[in-house]
Amino acid sequence: MSVLLICTGRDPQVWVNAIREQQPNVKLYVYPEAHDPKEITYAVTWRHPKRVFNKYPNLKVIASIGAGVDHIICDPEIPKSALVTRVIDEQLTKDMSTFVLALVLDKIRNISLHHSEKKWGPKPYQTVEEENIGIMGLGVLGKSAALNLSKNGFKVSGWSKTKKHIDGVSTYHGERDLNDFLKNTSILICLLPLTLETECILNKELFEKLPKGAYLINVARGEHLVEHDLLEMLDKNHLSGASLDVFRIEPLPQEHPFWKHPNIQITPHIASITDPKNAVNQLLDNYNRMLANKPLNNIVELKKGY
Ligand SMILES: NC(=O)c1ccc[n+]([C@@H]2O[C@H](COP(=O)([O-])OP(=O)(O)OC[C@H]3O[C@@H](n4cnc5c(N)ncnc54)[C@H](OP(=O)(O)O)[C@@H]3O)[C@@H](O)[C@H]2O)c1
C-alpha cells in the first residue's frame, strides 16, 4: 500500500515535502527510485513515461496533479482497473480566471503593444462593453473565467458539449451551435480539455468563422492549435493576434517562429499551476478513501476523456 510519485518536467521535491508534511507515515517512492511495483496502489502523476503503469499489478488509482488528465489518458496502456482522478482547486481556478482577465485587458488596452512598438502616444482601443468574449469550454475553469469576465463588464458567451445555464453568459453547445457562437466572438478563449474531439480544433476553418480582427487566447493545451493555420490567419490579418500559454512542445523551442511573431504573446504554461500545498489535501484524502474503500472525489470519466 504505497504511493508512487512520477513528476516529469516539474520539481517532485515540492510534492514530496507537501505529502510528508501532511501525512508523514505514507510510504512514498519517487519514480524511478528503487521500489517493489507490487507495493504500489496509488500513483500521483504528471506526464508519466508511457506504458510505465503496466508494471504495477496492484495499482488502483492514477491521480493527476493538475486539472487536465490528457497526459494520463493519452497512454494507450493505462490499466483498465485503475481509477483516474484530477485536481479541482479553488486557487487554481481563481488563478486561471485572473490570468485570462489580465490577458483580455492587456489586449484591449494595448498595454504590451505600447511597449513592443516603442512609440509614444495613445492608440485607439476597444472598451470593455464593445468586446464579445467567447469561451470554449464551460467546465470548472471556463465557467469561472466566464463569470469573472462578465462581472468586469464584458459581454461573454461560452460553448460546451452539453447545455449550460450561467447567469450573465450566453451559452451555446454542440457542433450545431459552434458557428453561431463564433460569428460574434472578438476574443476567443480556449479552455477545452484535450480529447480526440478537441485536438486541432483551433484551425483555419474555425478561425475563418470568427469576425475579422478577432484575437485568440489559448490557455488549454498546445495540441488544440494548428500552428501553421494560426500563422497564416495572422499574416492575412484575419486574426489580430494571439496569446498562447501552452504549446505542442514545451518548453517552446527557441527557434520556433512564434517567439519572433510581433502579434503573438507567449507565456510559459503558467496560467494556473497547481500549488502542492493546496492540492495535497485532496490527493491524500483520496488516498485515504481508497484505503478505506470509500468513493473517491474528482474521478474522471475515461469514456468522455476529461
Ligand atoms: N494553462 C494552464 O496553466 C492550465 C491549467 C489548468 C488546466 N488547463 C487546461 O484547461 C482544461 C480545462 O479544464 P477544466 O477543469 O475547466 O475542465 P472541465 O471541468 O473538464 O471542463 C471541460 C469543458 O469543456 C467542454 N468540452 C469538452 N469537450 C468538448 C467538445 N467536444 N465540444 C464542446 N465542449 C467540450 C465540457 O463540456 P460539458 O460541460 O458539456 O461536458 C466542459 O464544459 C484542462 O483540461 C487543461 O488542459 C490549463
The ligand as a Gaussian input file, in Angstrom:
#p B3LYP/6-31G(d) Opt

LIG

0 1
 N       -2.562000      26.677000     -18.960000
 C       -2.683000      26.197000     -17.749000
 O       -1.922000      26.572000     -16.850000
 C       -3.781000      25.213000     -17.434000
 C       -4.060000      24.945000     -16.081000
 C       -5.089000      24.071000     -15.779000
 C       -5.836000      23.469000     -16.805000
 N       -5.549000      23.760000     -18.104000
 C       -6.356000      23.148000     -19.181000
 O       -7.710000      23.573000     -19.054000
 C       -8.551000      22.488000     -19.415000
 C       -9.971000      22.718000     -18.906000
 O      -10.023000      22.491000     -17.507000
 P      -11.402000      22.356000     -16.700000
 O      -11.054000      21.960000     -15.318000
 O      -12.250000      23.549000     -16.907000
 O      -12.081000      21.127000     -17.486000
 P      -13.529000      20.533000     -17.279000
 O      -14.102000      20.961000     -15.980000
 O      -13.433000      19.084000     -17.571000
 O      -14.405000      21.236000     -18.421000
 C      -14.258000      20.968000     -19.772000
 C      -15.288000      21.772000     -20.562000
 O      -15.057000      21.557000     -21.964000
 C      -16.272000      21.140000     -22.586000
 N      -15.978000      20.223000     -23.693000
 C      -15.290000      19.067000     -23.679000
 N      -15.270000      18.511000     -24.901000
 C      -15.995000      19.326000     -25.701000
 C      -16.370000      19.284000     -27.062000
 N      -16.003000      18.273000     -27.881000
 N      -17.123000      20.289000     -27.559000
 C      -17.531000      21.299000     -26.748000
 N      -17.207000      21.398000     -25.445000
 C      -16.460000      20.417000     -24.923000
 C      -17.043000      20.426000     -21.496000
 O      -18.422000      20.394000     -21.842000
 P      -19.513000      19.700000     -20.868000
 O      -19.523000      20.541000     -19.617000
 O      -20.773000      19.796000     -21.620000
 O      -19.012000      18.299000     -20.619000
 C      -16.732000      21.310000     -20.284000
 O      -17.588000      22.417000     -20.263000
 C       -7.815000      21.286000     -18.815000
 O       -8.225000      20.083000     -19.445000
 C       -6.369000      21.624000     -19.083000
 O       -5.970000      21.069000     -20.320000
 C       -4.536000      24.614000     -18.434000

